[in-house]
């Protein structure tokens, strides 16, 4: 095997692929509900996506900070706990 192996991810400090970013913007603008799970909302530009929707926004994380104050609903808990409860409710 020749060359370096690289995961199919965007590493810190790298630009997002233009096609992926454009698709994300298109979807976020049309969304009725955006659920953000397990992030500190520190990494730009992805951290700006929830603010770009006209729909409702939900933030689920074990820790909260000032960056989640604009969400429609903030749930401070482990994602697994919250999603298991949601699954129980919708079944």
Backbone as JSON, one array per atom type, in Angstrom:
{
  "sequence": "XXXXXXXXXXXXXXXXXXXXXXXXXXXXXXXXXXXXXXXXXXXXXXXXXXXXXXXXXXXXXXXXXXXXXXXXXXXXXXXXXXXXXXXXXXX",
  "N": [[0.86, -1.17, 0.0], [0.6, 2.16, -0.9], [1.2, 5.57, -0.04], [-0.65, 7.89, 2.11], [-3.15, 7.1, 4.49], [-6.41, 8.43, 4.89], [-9.1, 9.47, 6.87], [-12.6, 9.78, 6.04], [-13.48, 12.44, 6.91], [-13.93, 15.79, 8.15], [-11.36, 17.56, 9.42], [-10.36, 19.49, 12.3], [-9.99, 22.91, 11.61], [-9.99, 22.61, 8.88], [-11.59, 23.29, 5.73], [-15.07, 22.9, 5.09], [-16.49, 20.61, 2.72], [-17.72, 22.15, -0.2], [-20.05, 21.27, -1.58], [-21.34, 19.66, 0.35], [-21.79, 21.55, 2.38], [-23.51, 23.36, 1.08], [-25.72, 21.69, 0.63], [-26.44, 21.19, 3.28], [-27.25, 23.76, 4.11], [-29.44, 24.16, 2.42], [-31.23, 22.17, 3.34], [-31.52, 22.89, 6.06], [-32.82, 25.34, 5.93], [-35.34, 24.59, 5.08], [-36.34, 23.04, 7.1], [-38.64, 21.93, 9.61], [-38.13, 21.18, 12.15], [-35.23, 21.08, 14.06], [-32.88, 19.1, 15.56], [-30.33, 19.16, 17.82], [-27.69, 17.34, 18.99], [-25.49, 16.47, 21.56], [-23.23, 18.31, 21.37], [-20.98, 21.04, 21.85], [-21.43, 23.33, 20.52], [-19.35, 24.89, 19.6], [-17.8, 24.82, 17.28], [-17.28, 26.51, 14.4], [-18.26, 26.6, 10.97], [-20.49, 25.06, 11.46], [-21.8, 25.3, 13.9], [-23.49, 27.41, 13.54], [-25.69, 26.57, 12.1], [-28.2, 25.74, 13.45], [-29.37, 28.23, 14.01], [-30.2, 29.12, 11.59], [-32.61, 28.14, 10.76], [-36.15, 28.4, 10.3], [-37.75, 26.88, 11.69], [-38.63, 24.95, 14.67], [-36.26, 24.41, 17.34], [-34.24, 22.05, 19.06], [-32.1, 21.32, 21.71], [-29.94, 18.93, 22.91], [-27.91, 17.83, 25.42], [-25.36, 16.95, 27.79], [-24.26, 19.05, 29.12], [-24.93, 22.53, 29.46], [-24.69, 25.78, 27.96], [-24.14, 29.3, 27.33], [-24.55, 29.41, 24.62], [-26.75, 27.99, 23.86], [-29.08, 29.27, 24.37], [-30.94, 30.3, 22.57], [-32.5, 28.26, 21.65], [-35.55, 26.46, 21.05], [-36.22, 24.46, 22.84], [-34.37, 23.13, 25.51], [-32.69, 20.33, 26.62], [-31.15, 18.95, 29.27], [-29.31, 16.33, 29.54], [-28.08, 12.96, 29.07], [-27.68, 11.95, 25.72], [-28.43, 9.33, 24.98], [-30.22, 8.6, 27.04], [-32.32, 10.46, 26.63], [-33.11, 9.92, 23.98], [-33.91, 7.26, 24.2], [-36.16, 7.55, 25.84], [-37.78, 9.12, 24.15], [-38.15, 7.26, 22.11], [-39.67, 5.33, 23.52], [-42.03, 6.79, 23.91], [-42.98, 7.26, 21.28], [-43.46, 4.75, 20.28]],
  "CA": [[0.0, 0.0, 0.0], [1.39, 3.38, -0.99], [0.5, 6.8, 0.32], [-1.21, 8.04, 3.45], [-4.58, 6.86, 4.65], [-7.09, 9.58, 5.46], [-10.52, 9.19, 7.11], [-13.53, 10.64, 5.3], [-14.0, 13.41, 7.87], [-13.33, 17.12, 8.1], [-10.6, 17.76, 10.64], [-10.38, 20.86, 12.83], [-9.21, 23.86, 10.83], [-10.18, 22.39, 7.46], [-12.82, 23.79, 5.13], [-16.09, 21.91, 4.76], [-16.69, 20.49, 1.28], [-18.74, 23.1, -0.64], [-21.29, 20.57, -1.91], [-21.97, 19.25, 1.61], [-22.25, 22.75, 3.07], [-24.67, 23.86, 0.34], [-26.83, 20.78, 0.91], [-26.85, 21.44, 4.67], [-27.98, 25.02, 4.14], [-30.73, 23.94, 1.76], [-32.08, 21.38, 4.24], [-31.79, 23.61, 7.31], [-33.79, 26.4, 5.64], [-36.65, 23.97, 4.87], [-36.68, 22.18, 8.24], [-39.63, 22.33, 10.62], [-37.55, 20.85, 13.45], [-33.81, 20.76, 14.06], [-32.46, 18.55, 16.85], [-28.87, 19.2, 17.97], [-27.4, 16.39, 20.06], [-24.14, 16.16, 22.01], [-22.18, 19.2, 20.89], [-20.82, 22.27, 22.63], [-21.73, 24.43, 19.6], [-18.15, 25.72, 19.54], [-17.08, 24.74, 16.01], [-17.86, 27.29, 13.31], [-19.55, 27.23, 10.8], [-21.6, 24.15, 11.76], [-22.52, 25.79, 15.07], [-24.45, 28.43, 13.11], [-26.82, 25.96, 11.4], [-29.49, 25.8, 14.12], [-29.9, 29.59, 13.96], [-30.6, 29.41, 10.22], [-33.91, 27.56, 10.46], [-37.34, 29.1, 10.8], [-38.46, 25.87, 12.47], [-38.31, 24.78, 16.1], [-34.94, 23.83, 17.6], [-34.09, 21.33, 20.32], [-30.69, 21.08, 22.05], [-29.8, 17.85, 23.89], [-26.51, 17.67, 25.8], [-25.19, 16.82, 29.24], [-23.89, 20.37, 29.65], [-25.49, 23.66, 28.73], [-23.88, 27.0, 28.02], [-24.84, 30.46, 26.78], [-24.79, 29.27, 23.18], [-27.98, 27.25, 23.59], [-30.2, 30.05, 24.89], [-31.91, 30.63, 21.53], [-33.22, 27.05, 21.24], [-36.95, 26.35, 21.5], [-36.21, 23.55, 23.98], [-33.06, 22.63, 25.93], [-32.79, 19.17, 27.5], [-29.83, 18.67, 29.82], [-29.24, 14.91, 29.89], [-27.34, 12.17, 28.09], [-28.44, 11.72, 24.5], [-29.01, 7.99, 25.04], [-31.39, 8.63, 27.92], [-33.39, 11.22, 26.0], [-33.59, 9.21, 22.79], [-34.63, 6.06, 24.66], [-37.47, 8.02, 26.3], [-38.54, 9.5, 22.95], [-38.53, 6.0, 21.47], [-40.78, 4.77, 24.29], [-43.22, 7.6, 23.68], [-43.51, 7.16, 19.92], [-43.81, 3.37, 19.91]],
  "C": [[0.9, 1.23, 0.0], [0.56, 4.58, -0.58], [-0.03, 6.78, 1.74], [-2.69, 7.73, 3.43], [-5.21, 8.07, 5.32], [-8.56, 9.22, 5.67], [-11.38, 10.17, 6.31], [-14.24, 11.57, 6.27], [-13.33, 14.75, 7.62], [-12.65, 17.34, 9.45], [-10.63, 19.23, 11.04], [-9.48, 21.75, 12.0], [-9.36, 23.69, 9.33], [-11.51, 22.99, 6.99], [-13.79, 22.62, 4.91], [-16.2, 21.81, 3.24], [-17.88, 21.37, 0.85], [-20.08, 22.42, -0.93], [-22.05, 20.15, -0.64], [-22.53, 20.45, 2.36], [-23.5, 23.32, 2.4], [-25.9, 23.0, 0.61], [-27.35, 21.0, 2.34], [-27.68, 22.71, 4.78], [-29.37, 24.88, 3.52], [-31.7, 23.21, 2.69], [-32.46, 22.16, 5.5], [-32.84, 24.7, 7.09], [-35.2, 25.84, 5.49], [-37.16, 23.2, 6.08], [-37.72, 22.79, 9.16], [-39.08, 22.12, 12.02], [-36.08, 20.48, 13.26], [-33.44, 20.31, 15.46], [-30.94, 18.5, 16.86], [-28.52, 18.37, 19.19], [-25.89, 16.29, 20.31], [-23.03, 17.03, 21.43], [-22.14, 20.45, 21.76], [-21.18, 23.51, 21.81], [-20.55, 25.39, 19.48], [-17.53, 25.79, 18.15], [-17.87, 25.45, 14.9], [-17.45, 26.66, 11.98], [-20.74, 26.32, 11.17], [-22.42, 24.62, 12.95], [-23.58, 26.83, 14.73], [-25.72, 27.84, 12.49], [-28.14, 26.05, 12.15], [-30.15, 27.18, 14.07], [-30.46, 29.95, 12.58], [-31.95, 28.82, 9.84], [-35.02, 28.46, 10.99], [-38.15, 28.15, 11.67], [-38.08, 25.88, 13.94], [-36.93, 24.13, 16.22], [-34.9, 23.2, 18.98], [-32.6, 21.05, 20.51], [-30.65, 20.04, 23.16], [-28.31, 17.66, 24.16], [-26.42, 17.56, 27.31], [-24.84, 18.15, 29.89], [-24.56, 21.45, 28.82], [-24.57, 24.86, 28.89], [-24.68, 28.14, 27.39], [-25.18, 30.34, 25.31], [-26.08, 28.54, 22.86], [-29.22, 28.03, 24.03], [-31.27, 30.36, 23.84], [-32.7, 29.41, 21.04], [-34.64, 27.07, 21.79], [-37.06, 25.5, 22.75], [-34.79, 23.1, 24.24], [-33.28, 21.49, 26.91], [-31.38, 18.83, 27.97], [-29.82, 17.25, 30.36], [-28.38, 14.22, 28.85], [-28.25, 11.88, 26.91], [-29.12, 10.35, 24.53], [-30.25, 7.92, 25.9], [-32.58, 9.31, 27.25], [-33.97, 10.46, 24.82], [-34.32, 7.93, 23.15], [-36.04, 6.44, 25.11], [-38.35, 8.43, 25.11], [-39.02, 8.25, 22.23], [-39.69, 5.32, 22.18], [-42.09, 5.49, 23.99], [-43.82, 7.37, 22.3], [-43.87, 5.73, 19.51], [-45.22, 3.03, 20.26]]
}
